[in-house]
């Protein structure tokens, strides 16, 4: 059974930090790109960050310089460290595993991040 389980979301004041984590089971992990999407209310889903199995990273301009994606293959975990959070970072964040062609294939259930004072 495929499972991508996110954790680490919550309420944080502007300027704060959060670390999101995702543990994968039932799927090939170490040889696939992993990443994070987010979706804010009334907005389209946005790709936030990706990391290939070789360690190449890519970030949305909106989070570049404030976020870091990392992975721990033995633990089958991908994480997203977010700093200097802004109210516009408020969204549900989804962990995603991509297929061999770079298309999102499996999704987690999402974790809510709310940035508010």
Buried (B, 14 or more C-beta within 10 A) or exposed (E): EEEBBBBBBEEBEEEBEBBBBBBBEEBBBEEBBBBBBBBBEEEEBBBBBBBBBEEEBBBBEEBEEBBBBBBEEEEBBBBBBBBEBBEEBBBBBBBBBBEEEEEBBBBBEBBEBBBEE
